[in-house]
Amino acid sequence: MKKTVSVNIKGLNFLIEEDAYELLQDYLDRLAIQLQNDEGKLEIIEDVELRIAELCNVRLNDSKTVIEFVDIQDVIATLGNPEDYTDNEEMEDSNSYQDREKKSTEKRLFRDTDNATIAGVCSGIANFFGIDVVIIRAIFVVMFFFVGFGFPLYVILWIIVPKAKSSIDRLRMKGRPITVENVKDEVEIAAENLSKGSRKFASSIQNNDTYKTSISRGASLISTIFGIGFICLGIFFLIPFLIFIVGGFEVFPIQSDTGFVSFPEFGDLILQNNSDYSLLWIGVLLTGFSIILFLLILGVNLLFRLKSKLVKFSLLGLFFSSIAGIIICAIIGIRTGKDFVIGAEIEKEIAQINTPVLEIIPELEKVNYGNDFNVKSHGNFGMMEVKDNKITLYGVRLSYQQSNDSLFHIKQNISARAINHEKGIDRCKNVKHKLTIEGNKLKLKSGYSFPSKDKLRDQEITIIIEVPKNGIVKMNQKDIKLGIENEDIDTETFNEKGYLKGDGTYNHWD
């Protein structure tokens, strides 16, 4: 059981153990003696008392209401001993160049919490090596996002590296000689920082707002977290975007079996003219880089607490430039979309076959995988080829319907889209697809072509086969099971479909 004393330190009341109070009073008495010849004695003592009040206040919580002896020891360790503020006889007697040089090189690594963003690790390393702290922070950011061990390294250093608590620690951190003059310099710097921090704390006491410090620290932590998050997001978008703009990133699907094409290929195949391509390119670059730079600058601003008006104007400019880029892309998208509005088709009957069995034989064409095959695809077989101002697509649709007589009717349906019906019909007429009939054999080419100037406008080939009752259809000498013989089937609406891929693979579904 220990006695407690109620003390008032700069407007705050504390319950403090009696031995802790005696230790604190002794510290203040020694401080007053050591500063008796200092012109700023009263101001420094006042600031120190405010700092003591602040340090004591943060050590109290709902479960702890009394300042203990060990708490005062920690406070004194943080502030530094008064004896450090005066001449040291041993220092004064050490006049040799070698001794001074030795002291100047005896550096120790400390965390510089006075200039810390999080824990003072980067500031301490910067002081140790004598370089700008921004460089160290940038290195940690790079290691965090690209190397992967930046965060665990920072945490480890946070744990094992002590913080600079006194003026002597700060001198050792910077590698400066521990002389009377340098000690006084550090005390003056500490006193200046202390004065600023203490007056801020005193102001909060006068306004009865003791939680401002905690709120400020919480806001700083949130700002740091969001800053790192925005930087991470910016880098996350930057790398694929750079790959995308050089044309190596396949992102645009053309149709279900054609795989994906890159941005330049997309422009050649989809957009109506070169001017649209140029405008879209400008819009994409403007939007992409504006958003990425906005995220990076915003993240750096939150992380390093930049207060430059240039940063604010830059963020505002990037915001409006991204909006402009989006508008440009939207205009080109609407203009291109208009050329898909109207669907047109041409259907013609190719032949009538009087036979009980119809055999379909796919005729595959060799796809050129050389330099001329500039549209890439997934799978073992190419599904699209662009060569000699001609686009060749691989894959033909089949439709099975009920014949009205005892004959097989073979029809070819060609469809395409355009801004109006007339232009759609012209595009249908430009589609070339070869099929031949020899006896009961229907030979189908797996590909069809049209001029590159027509662009990709949903050009499709559908072979319609009207099957008579009890008729049999074979594909590669295998029967295609049709439900047309089922008596429960409505023959008037009967329509089963199949798809002949470019590699000769056939899929069938009801």
Secondary structure as the mmCIF struct_conf table of DSSP 4:
data_model
#
loop_
_struct_conf.conf_type_id
_struct_conf.id
_struct_conf.beg_label_comp_id
_struct_conf.beg_label_asym_id
_struct_conf.beg_label_seq_id
_struct_conf.end_label_comp_id
_struct_conf.end_label_asym_id
_struct_conf.end_label_seq_id
STRN STRN1 THR A 4 ILE A 9
TURN_TY1_P TURN_TY1_P1 LYS A 10 GLY A 11
STRN STRN2 LEU A 12 GLU A 17
HELX_RH_AL_P HELX_RH_AL_P1 GLU A 18 GLN A 34
TURN_TY1_P TURN_TY1_P2 LEU A 35 ASN A 37
TURN_TY1_P TURN_TY1_P3 GLU A 39 GLY A 40
HELX_RH_AL_P HELX_RH_AL_P2 LYS A 41 VAL A 58
TURN_TY1_P TURN_TY1_P4 ARG A 59 ARG A 59
STRN STRN3 ASN A 61 ASN A 61
TURN_TY1_P TURN_TY1_P5 ASP A 62 SER A 63
STRN STRN4 LYS A 64 LYS A 64
STRN STRN5 VAL A 66 ILE A 67
HELX_RH_AL_P HELX_RH_AL_P3 PHE A 69 LEU A 79
HELX_RH_3T_P HELX_RH_3T_P1 PRO A 82 TYR A 85
BEND BEND1 THR A 86 THR A 86
HELX_RH_AL_P HELX_RH_AL_P4 GLU A 89 ASP A 93
HELX_RH_AL_P HELX_RH_AL_P5 TYR A 97 THR A 105
STRN STRN6 ARG A 111 ARG A 111
HELX_RH_3T_P HELX_RH_3T_P2 THR A 113 ASN A 115
BEND BEND2 THR A 117 GLY A 120
HELX_RH_AL_P HELX_RH_AL_P6 VAL A 121 PHE A 129
TURN_TY1_P TURN_TY1_P6 GLY A 130 GLY A 130
BEND BEND3 ILE A 131 ILE A 131
HELX_RH_AL_P HELX_RH_AL_P7 VAL A 133 VAL A 142
HELX_RH_PI_P HELX_RH_PI_P1 MET A 143 VAL A 147
BEND BEND4 GLY A 148 GLY A 148
HELX_RH_AL_P HELX_RH_AL_P8 GLY A 150 ILE A 160
BEND BEND5 VAL A 161 VAL A 161
HELX_LH_PP_P HELX_LH_PP_P1 PRO A 162 PRO A 162
STRN STRN7 LYS A 163 LYS A 163
BEND BEND6 SER A 166 SER A 166
HELX_RH_AL_P HELX_RH_AL_P9 SER A 167 LYS A 174
TURN_TY1_P TURN_TY1_P7 GLY A 175 GLY A 175
HELX_RH_AL_P HELX_RH_AL_P10 VAL A 180 GLN A 206
TURN_TY1_P TURN_TY1_P8 ASN A 207 ASN A 208
TURN_TY1_P TURN_TY1_P9 THR A 210 TYR A 211
HELX_RH_AL_P HELX_RH_AL_P11 LYS A 212 ILE A 245
TURN_TY1_P TURN_TY1_P10 VAL A 246 GLY A 247
STRN STRN8 PHE A 252 PRO A 253
BEND BEND7 GLN A 255 GLN A 255
TURN_TY1_P TURN_TY1_P11 SER A 256 THR A 258
STRN STRN9 PHE A 260 VAL A 261
HELX_RH_AL_P HELX_RH_AL_P12 PHE A 263 ILE A 270
BEND BEND8 LEU A 271 ASN A 273
HELX_RH_AL_P HELX_RH_AL_P13 ASN A 274 PHE A 304
TURN_TY1_P TURN_TY1_P12 ARG A 305 ARG A 305
HELX_RH_AL_P HELX_RH_AL_P14 LYS A 309 GLY A 337
HELX_RH_3T_P HELX_RH_3T_P3 LYS A 338 PHE A 340
BEND BEND9 VAL A 341 VAL A 341
STRN STRN10 ILE A 342 ILE A 353
BEND BEND10 PRO A 356 PRO A 356
STRN STRN11 VAL A 357 GLU A 363
BEND BEND11 GLY A 370 GLY A 370
TURN_TY1_P TURN_TY1_P13 ASN A 371 ASP A 372
BEND BEND12 VAL A 375 VAL A 375
BEND BEND13 HIS A 378 PHE A 381
BEND BEND14 MET A 383 MET A 383
STRN STRN12 MET A 384 LYS A 387
TURN_TY1_P TURN_TY1_P14 ASP A 388 ASN A 389
STRN STRN13 LYS A 390 GLN A 402
BEND BEND15 ASN A 404 LEU A 407
STRN STRN14 PHE A 408 ALA A 418
BEND BEND16 ILE A 419 ASN A 420
HELX_RH_AL_P HELX_RH_AL_P15 HIS A 421 LYS A 429
TURN_TY1_P TURN_TY1_P15 ASN A 430 ASN A 430
STRN STRN15 LYS A 432 LYS A 432
STRN STRN16 LEU A 435 GLU A 438
TURN_TY1_P TURN_TY1_P16 GLY A 439 ASN A 440
STRN STRN17 LYS A 441 LYS A 445
BEND BEND17 SER A 446 SER A 446
STRN STRN18 GLY A 447 PRO A 451
HELX_RH_3T_P HELX_RH_3T_P4 SER A 452 ASP A 454
BEND BEND18 ARG A 457 ARG A 457
STRN STRN19 GLU A 460 VAL A 467
HELX_LH_PP_P HELX_LH_PP_P2 PRO A 468 PRO A 468
TURN_TY1_P TURN_TY1_P17 LYS A 469 ASN A 470
STRN STRN20 ILE A 472 MET A 475
TURN_TY1_P TURN_TY1_P18 ASN A 476 GLN A 477
STRN STRN21 LYS A 478 ASP A 479
HELX_RH_3T_P HELX_RH_3T_P5 GLY A 483 GLU A 485
TURN_TY1_P TURN_TY1_P19 GLU A 487 ASP A 488
BEND BEND19 ILE A 489 ILE A 489
TURN_TY1_P TURN_TY1_P20 THR A 491 THR A 493
STRN STRN22 ASN A 495 LYS A 501
TURN_TY1_P TURN_TY1_P21 GLY A 502 ASP A 503
BEND BEND20 GLY A 504 GLY A 504
STRN STRN23 TYR A 506 TRP A 509
#
